Amino acid sequence: MGVLETVDGPADLKKLSDQQLTDLAAEIRDVLVETVSRTGGHLGPNLGMVEITLAMHRVFDSPRDRLLFDVGHQAYVHKLVTGRAPTFDTLRQQGGLSGYPNQDESEHDIIENSHASTALSYADGLAKAYRLRKEDRHVVALIGDGGLTGGMAWEALNNIAAGEDLKLVIIVNDNGRSYSDTVGGLATHLTSLRTNPRYEKVLDLIKKNLGRTPYVGPPMYEVLHGIKKGLKDMLAPQGMFEDLGLKYVGPVAGHDREAMEDALRSAKAFGGPVIVHAVTKKGYGYAAAEQDEEDNFHQVRPANKPRGWTDVFSDELVKIGHRRDDVVAVTAAMLHPTGLAQFAEEFPDRTFDVGIAEQHAVTSAAGLAIGGLHPVVAIYATFLNRAFDQVLLDVALHKCGVTFVLDRAGVTGDDGPSHNGMWDMSLLQLVPGLRLAAPRDGKRVQELLNEAIDVDDAPTVLRYAKGEVGPDIEAIERVGDLDILKRSGDDVLLVGIGSMAATAMDVAQRLEAHGFGVTVVDPRWIKPVDPQLVEMAAKYKLVVTVEDNGRAGGCGTMIAQALRDAGIQTPIRDFGIPQQFLQHAKRPAVLQEIGLTGQELAREITELISEHHDDALNEPDRAGDRPGSA
């Protein structure tokens, strides 16, 4: 029996000997490599978290003491030692364990965050709540050095520092990387902390030698001790934290469990906010991950990966870069995941990775545009939510020519509710002057990216799905900016948005088999609504929209509004993602569950046609008065 099999919860860790803990750390790394290699997920960050997690649970008493992870992809080891080892092989599988902390899984999971730089704000609020309620509980927030590049983390630190009696410990997991190398002034500062001699060694040497001199020695040492802060700043410049009023401990070797426990016990006993600076190596203990130069196996990359949407964008942006020297690229710590690495290799001086700071990325891009360049900001669709105000008031208000490329739009699946890109099209509909495109295939990614970058007086957005890009779907004709993909009659006008155009073609084939005439349209540019689409809608018995965005405020809603404004009374039905948080599963399984498949859509549309046909027969005077559903 392995040591891990004896651990049902954190209390069991406190009973283990040093040798058992060493064996347990090795077992955990073996389980991580074996499981994540099969299920996918975040391997490198968790290999580097083993000793820190064991130390956290041995020093503090979860769940009474609250352990928060920023971001939650560092919590796999935490899951293993909080009773979930027997089901860990279900990680990221439908019905299995989430890839992030999940309140439904365990009382030890407090927050389900997977967007960085948030845990310190949660921790600030929790610690204040326990102080007010006079509850003797500690709050421990673990944040990566990449998470500290986000502005929200520093807003939290500023407030935490004012709470002198807050029982709050912050562990900075400093591995020099977020997804790739951590960038910015903070990263440089932490590097200096890692590499400079520890000031305590100098103080100890002085104390040892002065202690041998009677009468003069001890007073002289006290004087020197009084200038301790100046010596600290000279030899290990952690003044950045101490100037905020935060007690600083470290740097500590993060893979030395005993050293971590000693540091955390000291922090726990202090009685106020303390930062413990732990130095770790991403992928530690697994040679293949340690030697991976791209991102230390941040996520396990499948072998023989098929060509995806991101690959098409990456190749096309490089071509554009060679043609136009005013095009620059901006990302928020996502150089490789968003496909900008190739552009960065070709044009390093024209690529800006700002760290995990989406708000800054967007407003910096506005500055680049005002300065005469055309920035392409590539981020995940879910992370655009964090910078909506900047898109609205810093870019659109100033009519800046900035192109946003939103990767992982729609249903992404495995990473769970926080990573589905289901809000972007609803949010962006609110932005005056913004133009929004959703390509249906790889060829349209190339086509629409070029069209977007040609716009220099307004923000443009290109959004596409995660994973493999399917075969190109060629249009049979173009009307205005609309692509007509299929035309077989005037019963149903079927509008397929972006990657759902392929699903719309499947639906059309099924409807035709039942004798209905269908026209399938891809709007290409979905904001603003093309007047040609409104004009076409008047000629059909039913308009149906299909999108992989939330229904509330989505494309279907905007098309329905455009029809109402034009006095078009053709009934309209919008299909999209229900306004709920979707649990993790493969994309096809999620689409099946929410009814966005060809078979389910065809069934519902057939029923709608029948209903409208019966209404027309029974109440002919009201046939044209049915409002569009939105």
N, C-alpha and C positions, 0 to 999 in steps of 0.2 A: 504494500500500500504506500502510495506517495504521500508526501506531507500535505499537498493541496487537498487531498481527499479528506483530511482530518479538519479542515477549516470550513466551518459552517457559518462563521460570522467573525467580525473584528475581534471579539473577546478571545477567540481561540488563538489569535496571533500573539497575545500577551503571554501565553503559556509556553511558547516555543523557545528552545535554546538557540544560541547563536548559530550553531551548526545546522539546526533544522531550518532556521531562517535563510541561511545561505543556500541550502538545498531547495527550499521553497522558491527562492528567486529564480534559480535555474529551471525548475519545473514550469514556473509561470512563463518564462521566455519560450520554452519548448511548446507550450500550449498556444501561446500567441502566434508563433510562426506556423504551426500546423493548422490552426483554425483559420486565421486570417488569409493564409495562402489559398484556402479553399473557398471561403465565404466572401472574400474581398473586405476592404475596410482600411483602417488607419493602423499600419503596423509599426512604422518607425517611431512615432510619438510615444506609443505605449511600451515599446522595448526600453525606451529611455526613462520610463516612469516607475519602474518596478520598486526600487529601493525607497524612493520618495513616498510612494503610496503605502508601503509597509510601515514606514516610519510615521506617517500621518495617523494611521489607524492604531498604532501601538501607543502613541503619545496622547491622542484625543479619544473621546468616547462617542463614536457615531452610533445611533442618530441623535443622541442628546446634543452633542457638539455637532455643528453643521459643517459639512465638508462640501465646498463648491468648486466646480471645475470650469475653467475658461481656457480653451473651449472644451466642450464635452467629449470630443474625440480622444482626449487623454484619459478617459475613465475606464478603459477595458480592465486594467489591473484591479481597480476599485470594484468592478462587477465580480471579478473572480473571487475576491476575498470577502464579499458580502452575500454569500450563499448562492451565487448563480453559476458556479463552476460546472455543476452537472448539466446545465442547459446551454453552456457557452457555445456549443457547436451549432446552435440555431442563430448565431449572431447575424443580424441584417437579413434573415430569412423571414418570409411571410409567417406571421404568428409567433415568431421567435423574439430573441432579445434585440433591442434597438442598438444602433451604433453610437448612441449618445445616452446620457442619463435619462431615466424615464420614471416619473413618479408612480406609474402603474406597476412597475416592476419591483420596486423595493422602497422601504421606508428610509433607506440610506441615500436615495436620489432626491435631491432637493429642487434643483432647477434643471430644465430640459434644454438649456441653451446650447446652440451650435453656431451662433453668431458671436464673433470674438469681442473682447473688451467690455463685457457686460457684468462679469461675476463680481467685480469690486463694488459696483453699485448695489447689487443684491446684498452683498456682505455688509455694506454700510447700513442699509436699512434693517437687515436682520439683527445686527449687533445693537443698533439703537432701540429696536423693539424689545430685545431681551433686557437691556438696561432699564427701560421704562417699566417693564413688567417685573423687575427685580429677580430675574431668572439667572442663575449661575451657570451660564452656558458660553462656550467659545464658538466663534465663527472662524473657519479656516478657508481662505480663498486661494486656490492655485491658479496662477496665470503664467502663460508663456511669455518669453521676451517679445515674440511677435505680437501678442495681444496688447502689450504695453505701447505699441506704436499707434494704437487707436486713441483718439482724443477723449472718448468717453471714460477710459480708464484713468486719465489724469484729472478729469473733473471729479471722479470718485476719490482719488487720492487726496485731492485738495480738501475735500470734506472730511475724509477719514482722519486726516492729520489734526483736525480741530477737535476730535473726540478723544481727549487724552485718556479717558477711563474706559474706552471701548475694548472689550475682550475680543480682539480681532487680530489674527495672524495672516499675513500675506506671504505666500511662497512664490517667488519668481523662479520659474523653471527656465533657466537660461541655457539654451542649446545652440544659440546663434542662428536659429532657423525658425521660420513660420512654416510656409510651404517649401520655400527655398531659403537661401541666405537672408536673414533678417537685415533690413536696410534702414539707414537713417542715423541721426545723431545719437539716439538712445542706444542703438546697437553698438556704435563706436564706444560709448561710455561704458556699457556693460563689458565690452571686450577689455577695456582698460582695467576694470575691476577684476576680471578673470586673470589677467596676465601680470599685474603689478605685484611686488612683494607684499606680504601681509604686514601691516604696520605693527601688529602685536609682537612679531619677531624682533623688531627694532626696539620696542619698549622693554621687552624681556632682557635683551642684551644690555641695555642701559641700566636697568634695575639691578641686574646681576653684578655689574662692575661697580656701580655707585654704592651698592650695599656693602661692599668691602671697606669703604672709607667711613670711619666713625665720625659722628657729629655732623660733618658736612654732607655726607652721601645721602641720607634719607631726606633731609629738607630739599636738597637739590632735585631728588627724584620727584618729590611732590610738585615742585615748580614745573618740571618737565611734564608730569602727568596733567598739570593744569592746561598745558598747551596741546593736549591730546587731539582735539579736533583739527587743529592746524596740521599736525603730523599725519592724521588720518587722510586729510584732503590731499596732502602732498604725495603720500605713498600708496593710498588706495582711495581714490577720489569718489567716495560714496556720498559726498556732500549734497548731491542732487536730491537724495531721499531725506537726509537729515535736515536740509534747509526747509523742507516741507514740515518738519516737526515729527518725523517718523523715526522710530528706533530702527537701526539697521544691524543685521547680523549676517556675516559672511565676508567673502564668498565661501560656501560650503561645498565639498565634493558630493554631488547629488547621488553618486553611485556607491557611496559609503554609508550604509544604513545607520551604523552606530553614530557617525558624525551628524547625520541628519536628525537622529533622535535627540542627541545632545542639544543641537541648535533649536529644535522645536520645543523641547522642555524649557529651555531658557526663555524662549519667546512667550510660551504659555504662562510662565511665572511672572513676567514683566508687569502685567496688569493693564497694558494699553496697547495701541496699535504697533505692530512690529513687522518689518519686512525681513524675511529670510531669503537670502540670495543663494540659490542652489545651481551649481554648474553641472550640466549633464551633456550627454552625447546622444543625439537622435539615432535610433537603431542600435543602441548599445547592446553588446552581447551576441549579435548576429552579424557575422563578417560581411555577408552579402549586402545587408542594409547599411552598415557602417561605411562601406566602400562605394556605395551608390552616390555619385556626385550630384545627380539632379536634385533629389530631395530625401535621401536616406530612406527610401521606401515609405514616404509619408503615406501614400496609398499604394496598395498592391496593384501593379499594372498587369493586365492579362497578356499572355503571350499571343503573338499573331493578331494583335488588335486590328479589327476591321477599320476601314477609312470612315471617319466620323465627320459630323458637322464642323467641329472645331478644326479639323485638318484642312477642310476646304477653305474656311476663313483664313487660316494661317498662311496658306500658299498664296491666296489672292491678295492679301494685304502686303506681302513682300513684293508682288508684281506692281502693285499701286505705289509702294514706296520707291521703287526704282524709277517710276514714271513721274512721280510728284515729290519734290524735295520738301514741300511744306507739310506733308503728312507726318505726324508724330504719334506715338503710342503711349497710353497711360494705363497702368494696372495697379490694383491694391493687393500686393503680395500674391498674385496669381499668374505670374509670368508663364509658367508651363501649362497649368490647367486651362487657361483661356486661349492658348495657342499663340502667344506673343513672343515666345522664345526665339522662333526663327527670325522674326522681324528684329529682335534685339541683337541677334548675331550679325545680321546684315547692317543694321543701323544703330549701334550702341548709343551714339550721342543723341538719337532721336527717340529713345525709349526711357520712360520714367516709371519706376516702381516705387510707389509712395508708402509701402507698408500697408498694414490693415487699417486703412483710413479712407473709406469710400467717400465721406463728405469732402475731405480735402482733395481727393482725386478729381471730383467733379468740378469744384470751384477753381482748382489749379488749371483744369482743362479750359475753363472759361477764360482764364488769364492768357493761356496759350493762344486761344482763338482771337482774343482782342489784340494780341501781339502779332497777328498776321499768319498764324499757323492753323492747320486743321487737325485737331487731336481726335484720335480714335480711342475711346475709353472702353476697355474690355473687362467685364466683370460678370459674375453669375447673376442671373435674373433675380434670385431671392435677395441678393445683397444690394440691389438697386433701391429696395425699400428704405435702406438706411440713409440714402442721400436724396430723397424726394424733394426736400425743401431746396436743396442746391440746384437740382435740375430745373425746378420751377422758377426760382427767383434769381439765381446766379447765372444760369445759362439761357433759359427761354426769355426771361424779361429783357435781357440784353441782346437778344437775337444773335447769340453766338453760334457759329458753325461748328458744332461738336457732334461727332457721331458716336453713339453708344452701341456697343455690341454685347448683347445679353446672351450668354451661354447658359445651358441647362434650363431653358425656359419650359414651362408646362410641367407635366408630371415627370419627375426625375426618379422616383421610386425608392431605391435602397437606403438613402440617407434620411428618409423620414419627413415628418411634417414641415420642419423648418427649412428644408432645402428645395421643396417643390416651388418652381417659379410660376406660381398661379395668380400673382397679384400685379405683375408689371403692367399688363395691358389695361387693367382697370385704373391704376394710378396714373398712367401716362395719358389716358383720355382726358384728364383734367388740365393738362398743360397747354395753354394757348400757343398756337404756332408750331408745335412739335409735330413731326411727321414720323409715322410708325409703320415699319414693314415687317412682314413675317414670311420668309421664303419657304416654299413647299419642298424644295430639293436642293441638291448641291449646286446645280447650275444657277438657280435663283439666288443662292447665297452670293455667288460671284457677281451676278447682274445687279442685285439690289444694293450690295456694298458699294459698288462703283457709283450708282445713282445717289446713294446717301452722301458719299464724300463730295459729290459735286454740289451739294447744297451748302452755301456759305453764309446764309442769313437766318438760320433757324436750327435748332437741334433736330437730329435725325436718330432713329433707333432701328436696329436690326436685331431680331430675336429668333433663336432657333433652339431645337431640342437637344437632349443629351444622347450620346451614343452613336450608333451606326447610321449613316445617311443612306436612304433607300435609292432606288433607281430614279432617274429624272423622269418627270411627267411633262410631256410636251403639250403645249396648247394647240388647239385646232384653229384658233383665231384670237385676235386681241381687239377689245372694244374699249376705247379710252385707255386707262391703265389696267383694265381687267383682262385676265387671261381666261378664255373659255376653254375648259378642258373636255367637255362632253356636251352634246346637244341632241336630245331625242324626243322632245315634246315640251308642252307648256303646262304640265300639271304641277311640277315642283321646281323652284329655283333653289338649288342647293349650294350654299356658300361655304367652302372649306377654307379655314384660316390656317396658314402656315403648314406645319407637318400634318395637320388633320385633313389636308386636301387628299392625301392617299386614302384615308378612311372614307371621305366623301365619295371617291370614285367607287369604292367597294359598296357603299350604300346605294349608289345609283344603279349599279349592276343588279343588285337584289331587287330594287324597286321596278326596274324594267322587266324583270322576270315575272312580276305580278301585273304587268300591263300598264304601268304608269310611265308617262313621259317626263324625263328629267334633264335639266341643264345644270352642269356643275361649273361653278365659277371660283377662281382664285383671285381675290382683290389685289394681291401683291402688296400694295400700300393700303393699310386698313384705317389709317387716320391721316387726313380727313376721309370721310366716307365719299367714295367716288360718285358724282352725280349720275354717271352711266349705270351704276348699280341700282340706284333709286328708280331710274327710268325703266330699267328692265323688270323690276319687281312688279310693276303695275300690270304686266302681261301674263302673270302666272297665278295659279289658284292658291298656292302656298309657298311661302319663303321659309327656308330652314337654314340656320347658321350652326356651324360646328367649330368649336375652338377648344384648345387646351389651356384655358384661363378660367378664373372664377367667373361664374355667370353674372354676379353683381357688378354692374358697371363695365362689363366686358364689351367685346366687339358686337355681339348680338344686340345688346342694349343700345349701343350707339346707332346701329343700322335701323333698329325699330324706331328710334327717335327721328332719324332722318326721314323715314317713310311717313311718320306722322306729320312732321313739319311740311312735307311736300303734299300732304293730303292723300297719300296712297293708302288705301284701305285693305290691301291684300293681307290676309292673316300671316303672322310671322311667329315662328317657334325657334327659340334659341336653346342650343345644347352646349353645355360646358361643364366645368368642374364645380360640383356643389360647394357652397361656402362652409367648408368644414376642414379640419386638419386631417390630412390623409396619412394613415399609418404606413410604415415602410413595407415595401414588397417590390418585386420587379415591375417595371413600367407596364407591360402587358396585363399583369394581374391587377394592378390598380385601375387601369382603363376598363377592364372587364367589370370590376366591382362597382364603378361609378356609371356604367352603362355607355361608355364612349367607344363602342365597337361597332363594326359594320352591321352585324346581325341584330344587335339590340336597337340601334338607331333605325334600321330599316323597319323593324317591327313597330316601333313607336310612330314613325312617320306614316306607315300604312294605316294605323289606327286614326291618326289625325286627318288623313285624306278622307277616310270613310266618314268621320264625324262631320267634316265640313260639307261633304257631299249630301249627307242626310239633312243637315241644316238648310242647305240650299233648296232641297226639295220641299221641306216642311215649312220653312219661313223665308220665302224668296225675297220679301221686302227688307229683311235684315241681313241678307247674305253678305253685303259689303260693309257691315257696320262692326264686325268683330275687331276689338282692339288687338294689337300685337302684344304677345307675351314677352316680357323682358326680364 
